[in-house]
Structures are given as structure tokens and as C-alpha cells.
Amino acid sequence: MRKHLTRRALLVAGGTLALAHSLRPAFAQNKMPIGVIGAGNIGALIGGLWIKAGHPVMFSSRNPDDLSDLVAKLGPLASAGTVAQAIAFGRALFIAVPFAALPQIGSDHKDALKGKIILDACNAVPARDGAAITKEADEIGIGIISQKYLPGTRVVRAFNTLGSTVFETQSNRPDPKLAIPIAGDDAEAVRVAEQLVRDAGFDPVVVGKLDAARKFSQRVGPAYGFQGSAAELKAKLGM
């Protein structure tokens, strides 16, 4: 009888371990490490919301020591590193830098960025980014230009329409959640972006491919600066 119980206990333990092992990939996918390039208002705020949702986040800067206060405030899931370290760390990346910085980042880290899912919050502003790159984004489409300067990556435009104060005050508000329009060419990257938008406390709305990003992340787009629910956003865009 004792041998039978011992054998049964071993079988139960083995089954439990097997179940835990089978669940591990799903957990890892839900709580993925995220690298943030650009730890300004938007980068720090959205990265902080992901930390609250349980994601480990590495914020990056040319001088990572400057981020020590931010990391200390956000707790043990937060860390700081160089841009190269954040790229290596993240299964997904969030980039929130001046738009004119994209060509240099894409060139400097071309090999490391290859295949990475990137949520791109960068907008082109003439006074800051220069007339040439802003005109290119306006005429060709900002999503297309983001992809041009981040070759080999899987870009999804997200968190482009509003400022950090709105994101901070409206995150995880009672239903209906604030809608966040997103656009991307890669289906898997879009699915990951949808989940990360939800984890930050918002409701994702897939507007279309990257060329559709002009509808919400260019100053003349009908949904630029729009605040509302998913249903209201879809109505605004005629979806």
C-alpha cells in the first residue's frame, strides 16, 4: 500500500511539473520583456503602465545612469540600459523619440533590430524634426517612412495621437476604455501590439496596414488627437 501511494505521489508530482512546463510559454508570452527606446514623457509613462501589468521593462538612454530615479520609482521590474541593451532585452520594443532620430537608430542597430516587433510612437514635427523628413512622412505616409528607417523590423504604429497626460489619466478608466488606434503590416506584430495596448489599460482598434497610420498619426488625419471609445473611433473613421 505504501509503495502504491509513493508511486502515485510521484506520478501526480510529475504531472504537475509537466503541466507547469506546458503553461510556461503562455505565461512568458503574456509577460514579455519590453525594451523602451526613448524614456521621455511618453516612453516613461507607457513603460510604467506595462510594469504595473507585470511586464519587465528596460528603459534606455545614452546615459542610463540618468534613469536611476525612474527605475527606482517603478520598482523591481524596471531597469535601465543603453539602446543596444534595451534592444537585446526586449521581445517587443517601444520607441518614442523625435522622428528625425529614427534613421540613425535604424542604421546603428540594423542587425540587432532585425525581426523585432516595434511599437512606434514617433511623430514628425517640422520645428523639431526638420522640414525634409516631415514632408516625406506627410507625403508618403508616416507608417511607411517609419518602416523605411527601421528596415527588417515589424513596425506597428501606436500611442501616436495623444499626450502623456491623457494616457496617464485615462489608463484603465471604467468601460468604455479609451481607444488607441494602431496600424501595421505584420499580423503577429499587430496581435502583440493589441495585447500590449490592453495591458496598458486601453482598447486597441486596428485601423489597417501601415499606410493607414496617416489617419491617426499625421496632423491632418481625421483621428489625430481624437479621444473616445472604440465605437466612437470606428465611427469617426467610417470603419
C-alpha positions in Angstrom: 0.0 0.0 0.0 2.8 2.4 0.9 4.7 1.6 -2.3 1.4 2.3 -4.2 1.0 5.7 -2.6 4.6 6.6 -3.2 4.3 5.7 -6.8 1.0 7.6 -7.1 2.6 10.7 -5.5 5.4 10.6 -7.9 3.0 10.4 -10.8 1.0 13.3 -9.5 4.1 15.4 -9.0 5.4 14.6 -12.4 2.0 15.5 -13.9 2.1 18.8 -12.1 5.6 19.6 -13.3 4.6 18.7 -16.9 1.5 21.0 -16.6 3.6 23.9 -15.3 6.1 23.4 -18.1 3.3 23.4 -20.7 1.9 26.6 -19.3 5.2 28.4 -19.1 5.4 29.6 -22.8 1.9 31.1 -22.5 2.9 33.0 -19.3 6.1 34.2 -20.9 4.1 35.4 -23.9 1.7 37.4 -21.7 4.5 38.9 -19.6 7.1 39.6 -22.2 10.2 41.7 -21.6 9.9 45.1 -23.3 12.7 47.4 -24.3 11.9 51.2 -24.4 13.9 53.4 -26.6 13.3 57.0 -25.5 12.5 57.5 -21.8 10.8 60.9 -22.1 7.2 61.6 -21.2 5.6 59.0 -23.4 8.2 56.3 -23.1 8.4 56.5 -19.3 4.6 56.7 -18.9 3.7 53.8 -21.2 6.6 51.7 -19.9 5.4 52.3 -16.4 1.9 51.1 -17.3 3.3 47.9 -18.7 5.3 47.4 -15.5 2.0 47.8 -13.5 0.6 45.0 -15.7 3.6 42.7 -14.8 5.9 43.2 -17.8 9.6 43.6 -17.1 10.8 46.8 -18.9 14.2 48.1 -19.7 14.4 51.9 -20.4 17.3 53.1 -22.5 19.3 56.2 -22.8 22.7 57.3 -23.9 23.4 57.8 -20.2 21.5 55.0 -18.4 22.6 56.4 -15.0 20.3 59.3 -15.7 17.3 56.9 -15.4 18.1 55.7 -11.9 15.3 57.8 -10.3 12.7 56.5 -12.8 13.8 52.9 -12.3 13.7 53.3 -8.5 10.2 54.7 -8.7 8.8 51.9 -10.9 10.2 49.0 -8.8 12.0 45.7 -9.5 10.5 45.1 -12.9 12.2 48.3 -14.2 15.8 48.5 -15.3 17.9 50.9 -17.4 20.5 50.3 -20.1 21.9 51.5 -23.4 19.8 51.4 -26.6 21.7 48.3 -27.6 21.0 46.6 -24.3 17.3 47.5 -24.5 17.0 46.1 -28.0 18.6 42.8 -26.8 16.4 42.7 -23.7 13.0 43.2 -25.4 10.9 40.6 -27.1 9.0 43.7 -28.1 10.3 47.3 -28.3 8.6 50.6 -27.8 10.2 53.6 -29.5 9.3 57.1 -28.5 11.9 59.5 -29.8 11.9 62.5 -32.1 11.1 61.3 -35.6 14.3 62.6 -37.0 16.2 60.2 -34.8 14.8 57.1 -36.5 17.3 56.9 -39.4 20.3 56.9 -37.0 18.8 54.3 -34.7 17.8 52.1 -37.6 21.3 52.4 -39.1 23.3 52.0 -35.9 21.3 48.9 -34.7 20.2 47.4 -38.0 21.3 43.8 -37.3 20.1 43.8 -33.7 16.7 45.2 -34.7 16.1 42.6 -37.5 12.8 40.8 -36.9 11.9 42.8 -33.8 8.3 43.9 -33.1 8.3 47.7 -32.6 5.5 49.8 -31.3 6.3 53.1 -32.8 5.0 56.3 -31.1 7.2 58.7 -33.0 5.5 61.7 -34.8 7.1 64.1 -37.3 7.1 67.7 -36.1 8.6 70.3 -38.5 10.0 72.6 -35.9 11.8 69.7 -34.1 12.5 67.2 -36.8 13.1 69.4 -39.8 11.2 70.1 -42.9 12.6 67.4 -45.1 11.7 64.3 -43.1 8.4 65.8 -42.1 7.5 66.4 -45.7 8.5 62.9 -46.6 6.3 61.5 -43.8 3.3 63.7 -44.8 3.5 62.9 -48.5 4.3 59.2 -48.4 2.7 58.2 -45.1 4.3 58.2 -41.7 3.9 54.5 -41.2 5.6 53.7 -44.5 8.5 56.1 -43.6 8.9 54.6 -40.1 9.3 51.2 -41.7 11.8 52.6 -44.2 14.1 53.9 -41.5 13.7 50.8 -39.3 14.4 48.1 -42.0 13.9 44.5 -41.2 11.7 45.3 -38.2 7.9 44.7 -37.7 6.6 48.1 -37.1 3.2 48.9 -35.6 2.2 52.5 -35.2 0.7 53.0 -31.7 0.2 55.7 -29.0 0.7 58.5 -31.6 -2.5 60.5 -31.2 -2.4 61.9 -27.6 -0.1 63.2 -25.0 1.3 61.6 -21.9 -1.1 63.4 -19.6 -4.1 61.9 -21.3 -2.6 58.5 -21.3 -1.9 58.8 -17.6 -5.3 60.0 -16.6 -7.3 57.7 -18.9 -5.5 54.4 -18.5 -7.7 51.7 -17.0 -10.7 54.0 -16.8 -14.1 52.4 -16.4 -15.6 50.9 -19.7 -15.6 52.0 -22.4 -11.9 52.2 -22.3 -10.0 54.9 -24.3 -9.4 53.7 -27.8 -5.9 53.5 -29.1 -5.7 53.2 -33.0 -2.9 51.0 -34.3 -1.7 50.1 -37.7 0.8 47.5 -39.0 1.7 45.2 -41.9 2.7 42.1 -39.8 -0.2 40.1 -38.4 1.7 38.7 -35.4 3.2 42.1 -34.5 -0.3 43.6 -34.6 -1.6 40.9 -32.3 1.2 41.6 -29.8 0.5 45.3 -30.1 -3.1 44.8 -29.4 -2.3 42.9 -26.2 0.2 45.4 -25.0 -2.3 48.2 -25.6 -4.8 46.3 -23.5 -2.2 45.7 -20.8 -1.6 49.4 -20.6 -5.3 49.9 -19.8 -6.7 50.9 -23.2 -8.8 49.5 -26.0 -6.9 48.8 -29.3 -8.5 49.5 -32.7 -6.7 48.1 -35.7 -7.2 50.7 -38.4 -5.3 48.9 -41.1 -1.9 48.4 -42.6 1.0 50.9 -42.1 -0.3 53.2 -44.9 -3.5 53.7 -42.8 -1.4 55.2 -40.0 -1.8 58.6 -41.6 -5.4 58.6 -40.5 -4.4 58.9 -36.8 -0.8 59.8 -36.5 -0.4 62.7 -39.0 -1.6 66.2 -38.1 -4.2 66.3 -40.9 -5.6 62.8 -40.1 -9.2 62.6 -39.1 -8.4 60.8 -35.8 -5.3 62.8 -34.8 -5.9 63.9 -31.3 -9.2 62.0 -31.0 -10.3 60.9 -27.6 -13.1 58.4 -27.4 -14.2 54.8 -27.2 -13.6 52.1 -29.8 -17.1 52.5 -31.2 -16.7 56.3 -31.5 -13.3 56.0 -33.1 -14.6 53.5 -35.7 -17.5 55.8 -36.5 -15.0 58.7 -36.9 -13.0 56.7 -39.4 -16.0 55.2 -41.1 -15.0 51.6 -40.2 
